[in-house]
């Protein structure tokens, strides 16, 4: 429920209101995209400092503060009439919704469940998939009846003011989930060194951060790629349905595999579906290729999301899982910010050559 409630601060939800916000503020959607990107980076900078409180503070109290902040941010966003209020609302909305709420949910599950932890994390993460599947259609229907400001304010009160508090109420008696973890030396748990000081983490980091870098970079430039391969851009838009649907079963499969073989074994293979999807798109630019690419990218994306929590637990230990997860999340934001820029430079050099054949050849290379 907490993972589902975090949808209020996720990109897929906020983006539904951007055209209406741009019209009200008299700004272009490009300007709002830049503001949104800066707000996301600001929230990512704050996340490691606030996210480590998961290791020190009762999750029931911390969760209550985060939910209150998200509701306040949602109401401020719905009433924003200028950029200063909008920027402040977006930073708080992204920090609480996109950052801290799923961070609290998954960190709590990670330290509460010792046996079959990865499968439990996969089940908890299904809240994201339900939100992505249910809320866009609900919002589109509501926008046909009411003003966008009313819809966003109502969603803030229902999601943040009802569902999230019910989730907090449901865990009030789970003291082991709520309280900060302490090294026990039992149950096979180990307490590692701080994550960013662990050479093992930096050896694994390129594989862990590659998927968000590649997926974000290619998806951001889907229009340019489609033109270079002489494919309709609408094929990519249709493929995102498959991208969302495939992630729930993929996460459950990955959870069982991690529990059986370990996080590092799954890390070694989790990029293979993405590599296969990119190869199919590059070698066979047929109408089915974008769907195949996004289906396989969705598998890797689901596996990577699970690995970020299980590896944080394995490397840093239960007592530091909050700090470790928030640090990985911040590094992931940096990788997603770099992806569109670097991929754009490569594809831009192809566009400068002038001919469609050279663009296609460079993309395939």
C-alpha positions in Angstrom: 0.0 0.0 0.0 2.8 2.4 0.7 4.5 1.6 -2.6 1.1 2.2 -4.3 0.6 5.5 -2.5 4.1 6.7 -3.6 2.5 7.0 -7.1 1.6 10.6 -6.3 5.2 11.6 -6.7 6.1 9.4 -9.6 6.8 10.7 -13.1 4.0 8.7 -14.8 1.4 10.4 -12.5 2.7 14.0 -12.5 3.2 14.0 -16.3 -0.6 13.6 -16.8 -1.1 17.1 -15.5 1.8 18.9 -17.2 -0.2 20.1 -20.3 -2.8 21.7 -18.0 -0.2 23.2 -15.7 1.7 24.7 -18.7 -1.5 26.3 -20.0 -2.3 27.8 -16.6 1.1 29.2 -16.0 1.8 30.3 -19.5 4.9 28.2 -19.8 6.0 25.7 -22.4 6.2 22.1 -21.6 9.9 22.2 -22.4 10.4 24.8 -19.6 8.4 22.7 -17.2 10.4 19.6 -18.1 13.6 21.5 -17.2 12.1 22.6 -13.9 11.0 19.1 -13.2 14.5 17.7 -13.9 16.1 20.2 -11.6 13.6 19.4 -8.9 14.3 15.7 -9.3 18.1 16.2 -9.0 17.6 18.4 -5.9 15.5 15.6 -4.3 18.1 13.0 -5.2 20.8 15.1 -3.5 18.7 15.2 -0.3 17.7 11.6 -0.4 20.9 10.0 1.0 20.9 12.5 4.0 17.3 11.9 4.9 17.0 8.3 3.7 19.5 7.1 6.3 17.0 8.0 9.0 15.3 4.7 8.2 18.2 3.0 10.1 17.7 5.2 13.2 14.0 6.2 13.5 10.8 4.3 14.1 9.4 3.7 10.6 5.8 4.5 11.9 6.9 8.0 12.9 9.1 8.6 10.0 6.4 7.3 7.6 3.9 9.6 9.2 6.1 12.7 8.6 6.8 11.7 5.0 3.1 11.2 4.3 2.3 14.5 5.7 5.0 16.1 3.6 3.7 14.4 0.5 0.1 15.6 1.1 1.3 19.1 1.7 3.4 19.0 -1.5 0.5 17.6 -3.5 -1.9 20.4 -2.3 0.8 23.0 -3.0 1.4 21.6 -6.5 -2.4 21.7 -7.2 -2.6 25.4 -6.2 0.7 26.6 -7.7 0.4 29.9 -9.6 4.0 30.6 -10.2 7.4 29.0 -10.5 8.7 29.4 -6.9 5.8 27.5 -5.4 5.9 25.0 -8.2 9.6 24.3 -7.7 9.2 23.9 -3.9 6.2 21.6 -4.4 8.0 19.4 -7.0 11.1 19.0 -4.8 9.1 17.9 -1.8 6.8 15.8 -4.0 9.6 14.0 -5.7 11.6 13.6 -2.4 8.6 12.1 -0.5 6.8 10.3 -3.2 9.4 9.1 -5.7 12.2 8.8 -3.0 11.3 8.3 0.6 8.0 6.4 0.5 9.2 3.4 -1.6 12.5 3.7 0.3 10.7 3.2 3.6 8.5 0.4 2.2 11.3 -1.7 0.8 13.8 -1.0 3.5 11.2 -2.0 6.1 10.5 -5.3 4.2 14.2 -6.0 3.8 14.9 -5.9 7.5 11.6 -7.5 8.6 11.8 -10.6 6.3 15.0 -12.7 6.6 13.8 -15.8 4.8 12.8 -15.4 1.1 13.6 -11.7 1.4 13.8 -11.1 -2.3 10.4 -12.6 -3.1 8.9 -10.5 -0.3 10.4 -7.4 -1.8 9.1 -8.4 -5.2 5.5 -8.7 -3.8 5.8 -5.4 -2.0 7.0 -3.7 -5.2 3.8 -4.8 -7.0 2.3 -1.7 -5.5 4.2 0.3 -8.1 2.9 -1.9 -10.9 -0.7 -1.5 -9.7 -0.4 2.2 -9.6 1.1 2.4 -13.1 -1.7 0.2 -14.4 -4.7 1.7 -12.5 -4.1 5.4 -11.9 -3.5 6.8 -15.5 -6.9 5.6 -16.7 -8.5 6.8 -13.5 -6.9 10.3 -13.8 -7.8 10.6 -17.5 -11.5 9.8 -16.7 -11.5 12.3 -13.7 -9.9 15.1 -15.9 -12.9 14.8 -18.2 -15.2 15.7 -15.2 -13.3 18.2 -13.1 -10.5 20.8 -13.3 -7.0 19.4 -13.1 -6.3 21.3 -9.8 -9.3 19.6 -8.2 -8.3 16.2 -9.4 -4.7 16.5 -8.2 -5.8 17.9 -4.8 -8.3 15.1 -4.5 -5.7 12.5 -5.4 -3.4 14.0 -2.7 -6.0 13.7 0.0 -7.2 10.2 -1.0 -3.8 8.6 -1.7 -1.7 10.5 0.9 -4.5 11.2 3.4 -6.3 7.8 3.4 -4.4 4.9 1.8 -0.9 5.7 3.2 -2.2 6.3 6.8 -4.1 2.9 6.6 -0.8 1.3 5.6 0.9 2.9 8.6 -1.9 1.8 10.9 -1.5 -1.8 9.6 2.1 -2.0 10.8 1.6 -0.4 14.1 2.0 -3.7 16.0 5.0 -4.9 14.0 7.8 -3.8 16.3 10.5 -5.6 14.4 9.5 -3.8 11.2 9.2 -0.4 12.8 12.2 -0.2 15.0 15.7 0.5 13.8 17.7 -2.7 13.1 20.6 -3.6 15.2 23.4 -6.1 14.3 22.5 -9.4 15.8 25.1 -11.8 14.5 22.4 -14.4 14.0 20.3 -15.7 11.2 23.1 -15.5 8.7 23.0 -11.7 8.6 26.3 -9.9 8.3 27.1 -6.3 8.9 29.3 -4.9 6.2 31.2 -1.6 6.0 29.5 1.6 4.8 28.5 1.1 1.2 30.5 3.9 -0.5 33.7 2.7 1.2 33.3 -0.9 0.1 35.5 -1.8 -3.0 33.1 -4.7 -3.8 30.2 -2.2 -4.3 32.3 -0.1 -6.7 33.2 -3.2 -8.6 29.5 -4.1 -9.0 28.2 -0.6 -9.5 28.8 -0.4 -13.3 26.5 -3.5 -13.8 24.0 -2.2 -11.3 23.8 1.3 -12.9 24.0 0.3 -16.5 20.3 -0.5 -17.0 18.9 2.8 -15.9 21.6 4.6 -17.9 20.8 2.7 -21.1 17.0 2.5 -20.8 16.6 6.2 -20.0 19.0 7.3 -22.7 17.3 5.2 -25.4 13.8 5.9 -24.4 14.4 9.6 -24.1 15.5 9.7 -27.7 12.9 7.2 -29.0 11.7 9.7 -31.7 15.2 10.2 -33.1 15.8 6.4 -33.1 12.5 5.7 -34.8 13.3 8.2 -37.5 16.8 6.7 -38.0 15.4 3.2 -38.4 12.4 4.4 -40.5 9.9 3.2 -37.9 6.7 5.0 -36.8 7.2 6.6 -33.3 3.8 5.3 -32.3 5.3 1.8 -32.1 7.4 2.8 -29.1 4.4 4.4 -27.4 2.5 1.1 -27.8 5.4 -0.9 -26.5 5.3 0.9 -23.1 2.2 -1.1 -22.3 4.3 -4.3 -22.5 7.1 -2.6 -20.6 4.8 -2.0 -17.6 2.9 -5.3 -17.8 6.0 -7.5 -17.9 7.6 -6.1 -14.8 5.4 -7.7 -12.2 6.0 -11.4 -13.3 9.7 -10.5 -14.0 10.1 -9.2 -10.4 8.5 -12.4 -8.9 10.8 -14.6 -11.0 13.9 -12.5 -10.0 12.9 -12.7 -6.3 12.8 -16.5 -6.4 16.1 -16.6 -8.2 17.8 -14.2 -5.8 16.6 -16.2 -2.8 18.0 -19.3 -4.4 21.2 -18.2 -6.1 22.1 -14.9 -4.5 22.1 -11.3 -5.6 25.4 -11.3 -7.3 24.6 -14.3 -9.5 21.4 -12.6 -10.8 23.4 -9.3 -11.2 25.6 -11.2 -13.7 22.7 -12.1 -16.0 20.2 -9.3 -15.4 21.5 -7.2 -18.3 21.1 -10.0 -20.9 17.4 -9.3 -21.7 18.2 -5.6 -22.2 21.2 -6.5 -24.4 19.0 -8.8 -26.4 16.3 -6.2 -26.9 18.8 -3.6 -28.1 20.4 -6.1 -30.5 16.9 -7.0 -31.9 16.0 -3.3 -32.4 19.4 -2.6 -34.1 19.6 -5.7 -36.3 16.0 -6.1 -37.3 14.2 -2.8 -37.5 10.8 -4.4 -38.1 7.4 -3.1 -36.7 7.6 -5.7 -33.9 11.2 -4.7 -32.8 10.2 -1.7 -30.5 7.8 -4.0 -28.6 10.4 -6.7 -28.2 13.0 -4.1 -27.1 10.6 -2.6 -24.4 9.4 -6.0 -23.2 13.0 -7.2 -22.6 14.0 -3.8 -21.2 11.1 -4.2 -18.7 12.5 -7.5 -17.5 15.9 -6.0 -16.9 14.3 -2.9 -15.2 12.3 -5.1 -12.8 15.3 -7.2 -12.0 17.5 -4.2 -11.4 15.0 -2.5 -9.1 15.0 -5.6 -6.9 18.8 -6.0 -7.0 19.3 -2.4 -5.7 17.6 -3.4 -2.4 19.0 -6.9 -2.0 22.6 -5.9 -2.8 22.3 -3.0 -0.3 21.3 -5.5 2.3 24.0 -8.0 1.4 26.9 -5.5 1.2 26.0 -3.0 4.0 24.0 -5.2 6.3 20.6 -4.9 7.9 21.5 -2.1 10.2 22.6 0.1 7.3 20.1 -0.9 4.6 18.4 2.5 4.7 21.6 4.5 4.1 22.8 2.1 1.5 19.5 2.1 -0.5 19.4 5.8 -0.5 23.0 6.1 -1.7 22.3 3.7 -4.6 19.1 5.6 -5.5 21.1 8.9 -5.7 23.7 7.2 -7.9 20.9 5.8 -10.1 19.4 9.3 -10.6 22.9 10.5 -11.7 23.1 7.7 -14.2 19.6 8.4 -15.6 20.5 12.1 -15.9 23.7 11.2 -17.9 22.0 8.7 -20.2 20.0 11.1 -22.4 22.9 13.5 -22.7 25.5 11.0 -23.8 23.2 9.0 -26.0 22.1 12.3 -27.5 25.6 13.2 -28.4 26.2 9.9 -30.2 22.9 10.1 -32.1 23.4 13.8 -32.8 26.7 13.0 -34.6 24.8 10.6 -36.8 22.2 13.2 -37.6 25.0 15.7 -38.6 26.1 13.2 -41.2 22.9 13.9 -43.1 21.8 10.6 -44.8 19.3 8.2 -43.3 21.6 5.3 -44.1 24.4 6.8 -42.0 22.0 7.5 -39.1 20.8 3.9 -39.1 24.4 2.6 -39.4 25.6 4.6 -36.5 22.6 3.7 -34.3 23.2 0.0 -35.1 26.9 0.3 -34.2 
